[in-house]
Amino acid sequence: MDLDVGFVRTRTSSASVSPRYTVRMSEWSVQRIEQLAPDSASLKAAQGIAKPNKWQNLGSGEQLIWGECQGSGANPYQVRVHLLDAAYKCSCPSRKLPCKHTLGLLLLMASGTPMPVATTPGYVAEWSANRSKRAEARQRQEAPEAPPDRDAQAKRVEKREHRIASGLDQLEVWLGDIVQQGLAAARGQPPAFWSQMAARLVDAQAPGVARRVRELADQAASATRWQSTLLAGVARLQLLIDAYRNLDQLPAELAAEVRSLIGWTQDQEALREREGLRDQWLVVGRRQTQDEQLRVQLTWLRGESSARWALILEFAVGNQPLPANFVIGQVLDAELAFFEGCPQLRALERHRHASLPPRFALPAPMDTAAMQSEYARLLAQNPWLERWPMLLGPVTPTMVADRLWLVDAAHRRVPVVGNFAHGWQLAALASAGPLQVFGEWNGEVFDPLTIARDAELFTIARLGELPVLSRVA
Amino acid sequence: MASTASLSAWDRLVSMATLGTQRNAPGTQVPWPDPSLVMAGEADARTFLRAAAATYLWQVAGRRAAVEPSITEAPQFPADAAQRAPVSEPAAWRLARMINGELVDLIPEWFALADSAGKTLPVHWLPTVLDKVSPELCAQFSAVLGPSASWLADRNDRWRVRPAALEPSEQRWMEGTLVERCADFAMLRFRDPGLARDWLQRTWSTDPPEAREAFVKLLLSGLSMEDEPLLEAALDDKRKGVRLAAAECLARLPESAHARRNLARLEPLFVLEEAKTGLLAKFRKRQLVVQLPAALDKAAIRDGVEQKPPAQRKIGERIFWLTQMLSMAPPAYWCRRFGCDAATLMQATTETEFATDLLGALSSAQMRHPDDEWAKVLCDAWVASSGDAQAIAQALAGLVISAPAERREALFQSVLRQLESRDFNITLLLMNSRLPWTAGTTKLALQSLSARVRGETQTWSHARTLLDDWASRCDVESAARTISELSMTCPDKSPWRNALEHMTEIVEFRATMKKELLA
């Protein structure tokens, strides 16, 4: 299924899969399975089903597990799950995906229940075969049957360029008015003042710019240092207008970055065609955001030998579960295709070769000074840079003036984001020694996501509303 | 590197922009971070914004945290060599789930299991627990929280690991609130009953009546003949509650003058016929002749005998007086007096016209003066009686709990089995009993449940409440073995089905919890 989500276009089925790949069942922790559940009712029902006596003919082999579960129908439901890419099918009529039987089978496996049947039953083999057929069909489609109408396409692009240009012209006048009238006057404007401009930019097919204009409204309304934040926001927009008008004078990487900042999307299929970067990728951190109906999952990977960062974005709409393709601490021998950008960060998993033994540690961290220099270097490449993944340590979380700071060995400190709910958990963990922290740094505040101490890895998590620090194992 | 000039340049730009460039025309004064960047041309808003963008980036890129040796790291907690083993991560997650609202009532059990397994909570879970679990529970299981919890609690005012008041304080006794004084008094009475009595005597004349009542009630623990003078005096108190509480204490002191007075009143009212001699002796039972008191004198009222029966009780005044007196005297006394065993006397009692009232009175007496022989005999009598089921269950629960700790379980089991064999619904007894469930109790309970589940078709509105209670009290291992079978044999349409499924969930939750913590 293709999701068209604003400026991001993505495909829910991700990497292609090597047949020789071996999945260790232990990679499927209960938490990972819980994450798959479409809602808590399904999970609860699944927990009820995850009992050996409710199942017959449990079996496993070749990355697959299967079993038959007696439900309310006459025939038992046939459930099969592919462990590598988390594909599944159940013969029950439930419209929830995955259904309780699928989750139940996974939970059963996670609890260590033996799945002794080794001969693949017909319904599993058939499904597997269909899946490979579909994958082949998709590959064939990738060489499009009818050549695209290049003229029409060029016309569309030209039309959009035109709209964007006029949208940016309007924006420039609007920005100019703001500084002429004064930021104080802008702060007094009703919400419509900002949302109308944002809407005009959406019409002008520049959704990336529209997003930044909406953010200006928040910056104007923020409590502290709003003048400074608002001016920075307005000034960087002017810089973006200037850059887009002079796109041909920019280095190719930066030009691509500017185009995506404006809201041009990159063709993911074309991206998949290109050769990617194969490395051993450590899954370092994860963050989820919710924006009305759309939930976004950001997963940070770090290449072992390339020392590069990769950001995987995954989306779910409404009650749809977010995929659980990556587990913190997992090491993947995989090939990633990077989106164009400056510096390149966002990536797709193009091919997964194998899952290596997990590692419950973070790569070598930097101290505060090195992190700030690194950020300055990145800012010089991309003046619109916002959050960037950083490894900071060893640091001790310390409360100074009612705020949580991370203090390094050289007694330099950086503030942690204001709404951070896990301060005491961090302090408790640091009671036995300094921490290494993975998180996002935006030049001003640090947002911790993963913590390492003494060969143990912890993630910032929530159970309902309850902030918890969870050890990964 | 950040220079003060560029920082202040940004500040100047911000203040210009705040007021609006229209009002203070920037002209040539627009500050740029570096002279090489200055743009020629008109000084319009666009140029101003470009200068602002450059200055902003300059400023952010140049930002470096200063070295601040004054920020001292929090002293680290000294690692304890003799640390307990940590509970596993899944076990801690389960606790978090309960804190988050799932089966909240099982939290104390989690702690008790962790404590008995000699385990401690990993530090990263402590803030969650200290934040959400009651301070009393945290204090009770401070060993599970470990020394790091105290370290953390020292740094957060909202958290408490130790109970607030550890030592009874004489000052608080003189000046504190009634709640504080009761807490101190109870603790002191537990440790040093004599000293507690001294404290009480010191303030007795000035204590308000409700305080006197509360303290006399607390005298029940650590009670001895040394308390007699104080209690005897309290029988003349102005407040009825104080008088009754004192009589209650005195009734439990068989050596007291109060007890002698009570027996003197009772003596003439009971006569057990002498055992017959001769050939037919075996077949003739001894008969108990009961005489009701003719009147209630002031001395008896002073000793705690109430004149009027409560309105809802259908009982004659005179038999009501008799039962009150009888319930104060040790049942064993009657065996000595009549030279017979408890069973003989019980048998004789059953044959009088006051059988039920006397059985109740003797049971109350047994709870005040526990006696092994009587415990058994009275339980048997209740099991054999045909009164109100709820009353029978209540009486049996009281008798069992008043038996000496080491006999309780055996007594309870025998009562349960006898009831079961008489087709009595043991649910009522299980509901009334506060005894923890052993494997045996659990087995019997589930057996009776199984029969009901198969037999009953009408909806019983309390099924869910009842089974939830059972699920959290039963012996989890023996329950886990049989419960899933039970819920599978339960007919689909049975009114018990939902309740049973929920019970199964709780039992399985507890079973897994135990496995996780003891593993």
Interface residues (C-beta under 8 A of the other chain):
Chain A: V30 G48 K51 N53 E172 L175 G176 D177 V179 Q180 Q181 G182 L183 A184 A185 Q227 S228 L231 A232 V234 A235 R236 Q238 L239 D242 T368 A369 Q372 Y375 A376 L379 A380 P383 T396 T398 V400 W405 V407 A410 H411 R412 R413 V414 W424 Q425 A427 A428 L429 A430 S431 A432 G433 G443 E444 F458 L463 G464 E465 L466 P467 V468 L469 S470 R471 A473
Chain B: W10 L13 V14 S15 A17 T18 L19 G20 T21 Q22 R23 D44 A45 R46 F48 L49 R50 A52 A53 Y56 L57 V60 A61 G62 R63 R64 A65 A66 V67 E68 P69 I71 E73 A74 Q76 F77 A79 E89 P90 W93 A96 R97 I99 N100 G101 P122 V123 H124 W125 L126 P127 T128 D131 K132 S148 W151 L152 R155 N156 S484 M488 E501 E505
